[in-house]
Amino acid sequence: MTANKTSYSKKSVDDFIREISDMQMREDSMQLMQLMCTVSNEAPKMFGESIIGFGQYYYKYASGHEGYAPLIGFSPRKAALSLYVYTGLEEHKSLVEQLGKYKIGKACIYIKKLSDINTEHLSALMQNTIAFLSTKYTRIKEGQQYDNK
């Protein structure tokens, strides 16, 4: 298996958030972190240089590509907050449609500010995403080792 470029790191989440120069983005990041901690029941950890992830799962695709990824997460980017809370499943589309003001990509949802979003629908979307990923792939609990051989 080729090692993934992005993985969990020892970088401090608090330091990363303190370094965000845009005050609104920093405040939204703090609120998102609290919300995702509550929904996932997982502590925030840096995934790569700029993604704050919650929980972890192991995946292996039919192509043979495999690796580890956060169950949910977000990244405060210059243009928008990138939310990694979307599976693309048909049954999740109604939650996405009720989120509020957003743009959607292949694997994430982009928002300008958290106040543009219905956080109840976002929480439900996060719960559904975690449930789906935990069922489809192998969820790794804190401190658990997973041997993928």
PASEBA-1860 file (N, C-alpha, C; in nm, 3 decimals):
! residues 149
1> MTANKTSY> 0.084/-0.118/0.000/0.000/0.000/0.000/0.088/0.124/0.000 ~ 0.059/0.217/-0.088/0.128/0.345/-0.090/0.074/0.429/0.024 ~ 0.165/0.489/0.099/0.123/0.570/0.213/0.047/0.693/0.165 ~ -0.062/0.723/0.235/-0.138/0.844/0.204/-0.058/0.966/0.244 ~ -0.073/1.073/0.168/-0.002/1.197/0.198/-0.058/1.264/0.322 ~ -0.185/1.244/0.349/-0.250/1.310/0.461/-0.283/1.209/0.570 ~ -0.245/1.242/0.692/-0.275/1.156/0.806/-0.284/1.244/0.930 ~ -0.326/1.185/1.040/-0.333/1.260/1.165/-0.193/1.300/1.207
9> SKKSVDDF> -0.182/1.418/1.266/-0.052/1.468/1.310/-0.060/1.508/1.457 ~ 0.051/1.544/1.512/0.059/1.586/1.653/0.038/1.737/1.667 ~ 0.020/1.807/1.556/0.001/1.952/1.558/-0.118/1.987/1.648 ~ -0.107/2.096/1.721/-0.212/2.140/1.813/-0.329/2.203/1.739 ~ -0.449/2.153/1.766/-0.570/2.211/1.708/-0.590/2.353/1.760 ~ -0.568/2.373/1.889/-0.586/2.507/1.947/-0.490/2.607/1.885 ~ -0.363/2.568/1.866/-0.266/2.657/1.802/-0.309/2.689/1.659 ~ -0.355/2.587/1.588/-0.400/2.607/1.449/-0.514/2.708/1.443
17> IREISDMQ> -0.611/2.696/1.531/-0.725/2.787/1.531/-0.682/2.929/1.571 ~ -0.592/2.938/1.670/-0.542/3.070/1.712/-0.471/3.143/1.599 ~ -0.414/3.068/1.505/-0.340/3.127/1.393/-0.432/3.181/1.282 ~ -0.562/3.153/1.290/-0.656/3.202/1.187/-0.672/3.352/1.206 ~ -0.636/3.429/1.103/-0.637/3.575/1.116/-0.777/3.636/1.109 ~ -0.866/3.576/1.032/-1.002/3.626/1.018/-1.082/3.590/1.143 ~ -1.127/3.694/1.215/-1.196/3.673/1.343/-1.324/3.589/1.328 ~ -1.405/3.617/1.224/-1.528/3.541/1.202/-1.496/3.394/1.175
25> MREDSMQL> -1.394/3.368/1.095/-1.353/3.231/1.064/-1.304/3.160/1.191 ~ -1.232/3.232/1.274/-1.182/3.174/1.400/-1.299/3.139/1.492 ~ -1.394/3.230/1.507/-1.510/3.204/1.593/-1.594/3.089/1.540 ~ -1.617/3.088/1.409/-1.693/2.978/1.348/-1.620/2.845/1.366 ~ -1.488/2.847/1.356/-1.409/2.725/1.374/-1.423/2.672/1.517 ~ -1.422/2.762/1.614/-1.441/2.720/1.755/-1.579/2.657/1.774 ~ -1.682/2.721/1.717/-1.818/2.667/1.729/-1.832/2.533/1.657 ~ -1.774/2.523/1.538/-1.778/2.396/1.465/-1.706/2.286/1.542
33> MQLMCTVS> -1.594/2.321/1.601/-1.519/2.222/1.678/-1.604/2.170/1.795 ~ -1.670/2.258/1.865/-1.756/2.216/1.976/-1.871/2.128/1.926 ~ -1.934/2.169/1.816/-2.046/2.094/1.760/-2.001/1.955/1.716 ~ -1.889/1.947/1.646/-1.842/1.818/1.596/-1.794/1.727/1.710 ~ -1.738/1.785/1.815/-1.701/1.706/1.933/-1.825/1.644/1.995 ~ -1.929/1.723/2.008/-2.053/1.676/2.069/-2.118/1.566/1.984 ~ -2.128/1.589/1.855/-2.195/1.493/1.766/-2.114/1.364/1.754 ~ -1.983/1.376/1.738/-1.900/1.257/1.714/-1.856/1.187/1.842
41> NEAPKMFG> -1.859/1.259/1.953/-1.806/1.208/2.079/-1.657/1.172/2.064 ~ -1.589/1.250/1.982/-1.446/1.231/1.955/-1.374/1.364/1.974 ~ -1.250/1.357/2.016/-1.168/1.477/2.033/-1.118/1.525/1.896 ~ -1.100/1.655/1.880/-1.048/1.706/1.753/-0.898/1.678/1.742 ~ -0.856/1.645/1.621/-0.714/1.623/1.592/-0.685/1.678/1.454 ~ -0.563/1.726/1.436/-0.522/1.777/1.306/-0.500/1.660/1.210 ~ -0.561/1.669/1.095/-0.545/1.571/0.988/-0.474/1.645/0.877 ~ -0.347/1.617/0.861/-0.267/1.695/0.768/-0.240/1.832/0.827
49> ESIIGFGQ> -0.218/1.929/0.741/-0.182/2.063/0.785/-0.300/2.154/0.816 ~ -0.419/2.123/0.759/-0.526/2.222/0.772/-0.666/2.165/0.794 ~ -0.678/2.035/0.817/-0.809/1.974/0.842/-0.817/1.935/0.989 ~ -0.927/1.974/1.053/-0.953/1.931/1.190/-1.050/1.814/1.179 ~ -1.003/1.697/1.219/-1.082/1.575/1.205/-1.132/1.522/1.339 ~ -1.239/1.444/1.330/-1.302/1.385/1.449/-1.325/1.238/1.421 ~ -1.266/1.151/1.501/-1.280/1.007/1.479/-1.196/0.963/1.360 ~ -1.200/0.834/1.335/-1.119/0.780/1.226/-1.181/0.650/1.176
57> YYYKYASG> -1.164/0.624/1.047/-1.205/0.496/0.991/-1.103/0.451/0.889 ~ -1.099/0.321/0.868/-1.012/0.260/0.769/-1.098/0.224/0.648 ~ -1.051/0.257/0.528/-1.125/0.225/0.407/-1.034/0.149/0.310 ~ -1.097/0.069/0.228/-1.028/0.003/0.118/-1.126/-0.004/0.003 ~ -1.090/0.061/-0.109/-1.176/0.065/-0.226/-1.149/-0.054/-0.317 ~ -1.242/-0.080/-0.406/-1.228/-0.189/-0.504/-1.101/-0.171/-0.587 ~ -1.058/-0.048/-0.607/-0.937/-0.020/-0.685/-0.810/-0.066/-0.613 ~ -0.825/-0.094/-0.482/-0.709/-0.132/-0.402/-0.657/-0.018/-0.317
65> HEGYAPLI> -0.699/0.105/-0.347/-0.657/0.220/-0.267/-0.715/0.205/-0.126 ~ -0.632/0.227/-0.027/-0.676/0.214/0.111/-0.608/0.318/0.198 ~ -0.666/0.341/0.314/-0.607/0.437/0.406/-0.698/0.467/0.522 ~ -0.666/0.573/0.592/-0.740/0.617/0.708/-0.789/0.759/0.684 ~ -0.905/0.791/0.738/-0.961/0.925/0.722/-1.046/0.958/0.845 ~ -1.068/1.086/0.870/-1.159/1.125/0.979/-1.304/1.092/0.942 ~ -1.384/1.061/1.043/-1.527/1.039/1.020/-1.593/1.167/0.970 ~ -1.566/1.277/1.036/-1.613/1.408/0.995/-1.501/1.507/1.023
73> GFSPRKAA> -1.511/1.624/0.966/-1.410/1.725/0.991/-1.441/1.854/0.918 ~ -1.351/1.950/0.935/-1.365/2.077/0.863/-1.228/2.141/0.847 ~ -1.223/2.234/0.755/-1.100/2.308/0.732/-1.134/2.455/0.706 ~ -1.079/2.544/0.787/-1.101/2.687/0.763/-1.008/2.734/0.650 ~ -1.062/2.759/0.534/-0.984/2.804/0.418/-1.010/2.952/0.396 ~ -0.928/3.016/0.314/-0.945/3.160/0.289/-1.084/3.194/0.236 ~ -1.130/3.118/0.137/-1.256/3.150/0.070/-1.379/3.103/0.147 ~ -1.365/2.995/0.224/-1.482/2.937/0.291/-1.438/2.830/0.391
81> LSLYVYTG> -1.532/2.790/0.474/-1.511/2.673/0.561/-1.548/2.550/0.479 ~ -1.458/2.454/0.473/-1.486/2.327/0.405/-1.531/2.227/0.510 ~ -1.654/2.176/0.494/-1.709/2.079/0.589/-1.704/1.941/0.528 ~ -1.635/1.850/0.595/-1.626/1.711/0.548/-1.730/1.630/0.625 ~ -1.855/1.643/0.582/-1.969/1.583/0.652/-2.069/1.523/0.556 ~ -2.027/1.499/0.434/-2.122/1.463/0.329/-2.081/1.334/0.261 ~ -2.176/1.243/0.246/-2.147/1.114/0.182/-2.194/1.107/0.038 ~ -2.284/1.197/0.000/-2.340/1.192/-0.134/-2.456/1.095/-0.147
89> LEEHKSLV> -2.496/1.032/-0.038/-2.607/0.938/-0.042/-2.739/1.010/-0.069 ~ -2.823/0.945/-0.146/-2.954/1.001/-0.182/-3.035/1.036/-0.057 ~ -3.032/0.950/0.044/-3.112/0.973/0.165/-3.061/1.090/0.249 ~ -2.942/1.140/0.220/-2.888/1.255/0.293/-2.915/1.386/0.222 ~ -2.961/1.379/0.098/-2.981/1.500/0.018/-3.084/1.595/0.078 ~ -3.189/1.543/0.141/-3.290/1.632/0.199/-3.230/1.715/0.313 ~ -3.138/1.656/0.389/-3.072/1.733/0.496/-2.985/1.843/0.436 ~ -2.914/1.809/0.330/-2.827/1.907/0.264/-2.911/2.022/0.208
97> EQLGKYKI> -3.022/1.988/0.145/-3.108/2.091/0.086/-3.163/2.188/0.189 ~ -3.172/2.145/0.315/-3.226/2.230/0.421/-3.118/2.299/0.504 ~ -2.993/2.288/0.462/-2.882/2.345/0.539/-2.883/2.497/0.543 ~ -2.916/2.558/0.433/-2.909/2.704/0.426/-2.824/2.745/0.307 ~ -2.735/2.841/0.329/-2.653/2.897/0.222/-2.519/2.822/0.215 ~ -2.495/2.750/0.104/-2.375/2.668/0.090/-2.347/2.641/-0.057 ~ -2.228/2.589/-0.082/-2.193/2.532/-0.212/-2.146/2.391/-0.183 ~ -2.158/2.305/-0.281/-2.122/2.166/-0.258/-2.020/2.119/-0.360
105> GKACIYIK> -1.924/2.043/-0.315/-1.824/1.981/-0.401/-1.845/1.831/-0.401 ~ -1.749/1.761/-0.453/-1.760/1.614/-0.459/-1.760/1.552/-0.319 ~ -1.674/1.604/-0.231/-1.659/1.542/-0.100/-1.685/1.636/0.017 ~ -1.718/1.760/-0.010/-1.740/1.850/0.102/-1.841/1.960/0.068 ~ -1.879/2.028/0.174/-1.973/2.139/0.165/-1.896/2.265/0.203 ~ -1.915/2.372/0.126/-1.846/2.498/0.153/-1.945/2.600/0.205 ~ -1.909/2.664/0.317/-1.993/2.770/0.372/-1.906/2.892/0.399 ~ -1.966/3.009/0.386/-1.894/3.134/0.414/-1.887/3.159/0.565
113> KLSDINTE> -2.002/3.135/0.631/-2.005/3.153/0.776/-2.110/3.061/0.836 ~ -2.086/3.022/0.959/-2.171/2.925/1.026/-2.313/2.977/1.045 ~ -2.330/3.107/1.061/-2.464/3.163/1.081/-2.554/3.147/0.958 ~ -2.496/3.115/0.842/-2.574/3.090/0.720/-2.634/2.950/0.717 ~ -2.601/2.868/0.817/-2.636/2.726/0.815/-2.731/2.691/0.929 ~ -2.824/2.601/0.902/-2.911/2.546/1.005/-2.831/2.436/1.076 ~ -2.786/2.465/1.198/-2.697/2.371/1.268/-2.768/2.242/1.311 ~ -2.899/2.246/1.326/-2.972/2.122/1.357/-2.963/2.025/1.240
121> HLSALMQN> -2.980/2.075/1.119/-2.968/1.990/1.000/-2.823/1.947/0.978 ~ -2.730/2.037/1.009/-2.588/2.001/0.999/-2.555/1.889/1.098 ~ -2.605/1.897/1.220/-2.583/1.792/1.319/-2.640/1.659/1.272 ~ -2.760/1.662/1.218/-2.822/1.540/1.166/-2.740/1.482/1.050 ~ -2.691/1.568/0.964/-2.608/1.524/0.852/-2.479/1.459/0.903 ~ -2.418/1.519/1.005/-2.298/1.462/1.066/-2.328/1.325/1.126 ~ -2.438/1.313/1.199/-2.475/1.185/1.260/-2.495/1.078/1.153 ~ -2.564/1.114/1.045/-2.588/1.019/0.935/-2.458/0.980/0.866
129> TIAFLSTK> -2.369/1.075/0.849/-2.240/1.046/0.787/-2.159/0.950/0.874 ~ -2.154/0.977/1.003/-2.080/0.889/1.095/-2.141/0.749/1.094 ~ -2.273/0.739/1.099/-2.339/0.608/1.097/-2.307/0.533/0.968 ~ -2.314/0.602/0.855/-2.285/0.538/0.726/-2.140/0.489/0.721 ~ -2.045/0.576/0.754/-1.904/0.539/0.747/-1.870/0.427/0.846 ~ -1.933/0.429/0.964/-1.908/0.327/1.065/-1.962/0.191/1.023 ~ -2.064/0.192/0.938/-2.123/0.067/0.889/-2.049/0.016/0.765 ~ -2.017/0.104/0.674/-1.954/0.066/0.548/-1.806/0.031/0.564
137> YTRIKEGQ> -1.736/0.102/0.652/-1.593/0.083/0.671/-1.565/0.044/0.815 ~ -1.440/0.029/0.849/-1.402/-0.009/0.984/-1.370/0.116/1.065 ~ -1.454/0.142/1.164/-1.431/0.259/1.250/-1.323/0.224/1.351 ~ -1.228/0.315/1.369/-1.118/0.296/1.462/-1.146/0.382/1.585 ~ -1.157/0.319/1.699/-1.181/0.392/1.824/-1.048/0.443/1.879 ~ -1.053/0.547/1.959/-0.935/0.607/2.019/-0.852/0.500/2.089 ~ -0.723/0.495/2.058/-0.632/0.399/2.120/-0.636/0.260/2.059 ~ -0.729/0.235/1.968/-0.741/0.104/1.905/-0.644/0.093/1.788
145> QYDNK> -0.584/-0.020/1.775/-0.496/-0.049/1.661/-0.576/-0.132/1.562 ~ -0.556/-0.106/1.433/-0.628/-0.183/1.332/-0.525/-0.244/1.238 ~ -0.528/-0.377/1.228/-0.441/-0.449/1.137/-0.520/-0.477/1.010 ~ -0.486/-0.410/0.901/-0.562/-0.422/0.777/-0.513/-0.536/0.690 ~ -0.433/-0.623/0.741/-0.381/-0.735/0.660/-0.475/-0.852/0.662
END
